[in-house]
Amino acid sequence: MGMHTVPMTEPIRRAVAWVDETLRDYPERQLSTVLAEAGMRFNLGPSDGRFLERFFRSDGSSESTRESESS
């Protein structure tokens, strides 16, 4: 429980949905680029941006995160 928890406010919820949809529609796009665009699009602060990045990086949607767990 030591991590800073950001409440899932409406802008964050919309940003999560938008990033998810964008990555699905454009799998060639870099996660960092999409997250930066989401930050501007949804007017997110730095802590919201970090939350989004943690959310998507721990999600397994970035390439090499789950490889070591499969063996």
C-alpha positions as CSV (number, residue, x, y, z in Angstrom):
1,M,0.0,0.0,0.0
2,G,3.0,2.3,0.0
3,M,2.5,3.3,-3.7
4,H,0.9,6.6,-4.4
5,T,-2.6,5.7,-5.4
6,V,-4.3,8.1,-7.8
7,P,-8.1,8.0,-7.6
8,M,-9.6,6.9,-10.9
9,T,-11.1,10.3,-11.8
10,E,-13.2,10.7,-14.9
11,P,-10.3,12.2,-17.0
12,I,-8.0,9.3,-16.0
13,R,-10.7,6.8,-16.9
14,R,-11.2,8.4,-20.2
15,A,-7.5,8.5,-20.8
16,V,-7.1,4.8,-20.0
17,A,-9.9,3.9,-22.4
18,W,-8.4,6.1,-25.1
19,V,-4.9,4.8,-24.7
20,D,-6.2,1.2,-24.7
21,E,-8.2,1.8,-27.9
22,T,-5.4,3.7,-29.6
23,L,-2.9,0.9,-28.9
24,R,-5.3,-1.7,-30.2
25,D,-6.1,0.3,-33.4
26,Y,-2.4,1.3,-33.9
27,P,-0.2,-1.4,-32.4
28,E,2.9,0.1,-34.1
29,R,2.6,3.2,-32.0
30,Q,5.0,3.6,-29.1
31,L,3.4,3.5,-25.7
32,S,5.4,6.5,-24.5
33,T,4.1,8.6,-27.5
34,V,0.5,7.5,-26.9
35,L,0.8,8.3,-23.2
36,A,2.2,11.7,-23.9
37,E,-0.6,12.4,-26.3
38,A,-3.1,11.2,-23.7
39,G,-1.6,13.6,-21.1
40,M,-2.2,16.6,-23.4
41,R,-5.5,15.4,-24.7
42,F,-7.0,14.9,-21.3
43,N,-5.1,17.6,-19.5
44,L,-3.5,15.2,-17.0
45,G,-1.0,16.3,-14.4
46,P,2.4,14.7,-13.9
47,S,1.2,12.3,-11.2
48,D,-1.7,11.2,-13.5
49,G,0.7,10.7,-16.3
50,R,2.9,8.5,-14.0
51,F,-0.1,6.5,-12.9
52,L,-1.1,5.9,-16.6
53,E,2.4,4.8,-17.4
54,R,2.5,2.3,-14.5
55,F,-1.0,1.1,-15.3
56,F,0.0,0.2,-18.9
57,R,3.5,-1.0,-18.3
58,S,2.3,-3.4,-15.5
59,D,-0.6,-4.5,-17.7
60,G,1.5,-6.7,-19.9
61,S,0.7,-4.5,-22.9
62,S,4.4,-3.6,-23.3
63,E,6.5,-6.3,-24.9
64,S,9.0,-7.8,-22.5
65,T,7.2,-7.6,-19.2
66,R,5.8,-11.1,-19.0
67,E,8.5,-13.2,-20.6
68,S,10.3,-14.2,-17.4
69,E,7.0,-15.4,-15.8
70,S,6.1,-17.9,-18.5
71,S,8.8,-20.5,-17.6
